[in-house]
Amino acid sequence: MFGFLFFVLITPGASEFLCTSSDLDLSYTFCDSTPHIFMFNVTPCAITNNPIWKAALTWIPRSDITFLKTIFNVWYDGAKALHWRQVLCSGADDEYSVCGALKGETIEATFDIKGSRISFPKGIYNIILEGFCDDAEKDMVMCLNITMRVKQDTF
């Protein structure tokens, strides 16, 4: 039940299987055509009633990160379940370690992903995570298309 997830994303268009456990499958593709250097791991590779995942990120951005807006869209069994957008870096009083990173600089960060407020019913989740270096959402710095298959209900 306690798996380990690790992936290196460097090839656009290639679908990669990330992890599997008795209750979860994860895979990804890039949604843009530009190669990336991006590594991510999370433990456990499982869905539980009160998930807190430990995550580690290594990323070499293709643009300076003085401004960073993220857009997170989730579809559950074909229906839009969540739309979230957040400015993570604005250039003033930024709290995240990726803020201020320069193009080509290696970013390394660790953090918790707390899913305790989220119930994951059995089914297929398509997750699009986009990162933009401008507020107008024209300068994309990252785009991931993640497929999550929850094999059993957690409630």
Beta strands, then each sheet from edge to edge (+ up, - down):
strand 1: 5-9
strand 2: 16-20
strand 3: 24-30
strand 4: 37-43
strand 5: 52-60
strand 6: 68-76
strand 7: 79-89
strand 8: 107-114
strand 9: 123-132
strand 10: 140-150
sheet 1: 1+ 4- 5+ 8-
sheet 2: 2+ 3- 10+ 9- 6+ 7-
end
